[in-house]
């Protein structure tokens, strides 16, 4: 598992969030499922 950091829109604010996923495409899929496809501001980057 890797940790990814991304910026998402939540309740009108842009916030940084971290998510654990196996790869980048899984991280994107999880973020889109959690926050919605239109609320992903910046693609995730791997931090560990």
N, C-alpha and C positions, 0 to 999 in steps of 0.2 A: 504494500500500500504506500502511496505517495501522498503528500499534502500539497494542495494547490490553493492559491490565493486569487480572488477575483473581485471585481467591483460589480455590484448589483444595485438595482433600484428597489427600495422597500419603503412603503408608506410615503412616497414622495421624496425620500432622501436617497442619495447615493452612498452606500456603505461598502466597506471592504469585508469580505467574508473568507473563511478558509473551509476547505472540504477535503476529505480523504477519499481517494479513488485509485483504481489500478492504473489508469492511463488518462491522457488528456481528453480523449473523446468521451470516456465515462464521466469525467468531471463536468464537462459541458452538458452532457445528458442529465446528470443529477441536478445541476444548477437550473437548467431550463425547466425541469419538472418541479423543482421547489419554488422558484421565483417567477416562472413564466418566460417564454422565449423573448418577449419584448423588453424584459427587465434586465437582461444581461448587458451591462455597460461595457465591460472590458473582458476579453477572453482570459481564462485562468492561466497563471504561470506557476510552474513547479517551484516550491520552496524547500522541499526536502524529499 
